[in-house]
């Protein structure tokens, strides 16, 4: 498992990229849109971005073990 700080950074980068996905004109931005979700999935042992985000948020400092709020869409 990745360090919680790494997961936090990946979540932030993914959210920023996803918010600007329609503006991702450069090859570098499009590549990051592929790389970050893949890295989140590998880091959390999941196969899709929604599960990866839930797992990464669950591992974040302050997450409660029985807190299911990470499973709801934001």
N, C-alpha and C positions, 0 to 999 in steps of 0.2 A: 504494500500500500504506500501511496505517496504521502509525503509530509502534508499536514493540514494547510500550511502556508502555501505550498505549491498548488494544492487543490483550489484554495481560495483565489489564487492568481489566475488559474485556468478558468474558473467559473466567471470571474470578472472579464477576462479577455473574450470568452465565448459570448457573454451577454452583450458586450460592446460590438463584437463582430456581427452578431445576429441582428442587433438593432440597426446596423448600417449595411445589412446584406444587399439591399437594393442599390447601394452606392459603391459596392465593391467592384470598381472598374479595373484596378490593376491586377496583374497576374499574381503579385505578392499577396494581395488581400484575399483573392480567391483561394490561393494555396493555404493561407492561414485558416480560412473557413473550412477547409478539409482537415487540416492538421490538428487544430485545437479539439474538435469533437473526438477525433481518433485518439488523441493523447488522453483525454478525459476517460474514454472507454477503457483503454489499456490500464490506466492508473487505478481505476476502480473495479476492474474485472467484470465489466458489463459489456453489452453488445449494442446498445442504442443510447443516444444522447440523453433522452429523458431519464432512463435508469441511471446513467452516469452522473447526471446533475443531482438526482435524489441521493445517490450514494455519497457523492462528494460533499453535499450539504450536511448529510447525516454525520460525516466524519469531522465537520468543522467544529472548532472550539465553541462551547456553549450549546451544542446540539444535545437535546435530551434523548436518552436511549429509547424511550417510548413515544417520542414526539413524532406524529405522523404528518405534521405540517409540511415537511419537506417533500411529501408525496403529492401535495396539491399544486396545481399549476399557478404560477405567479403572474 
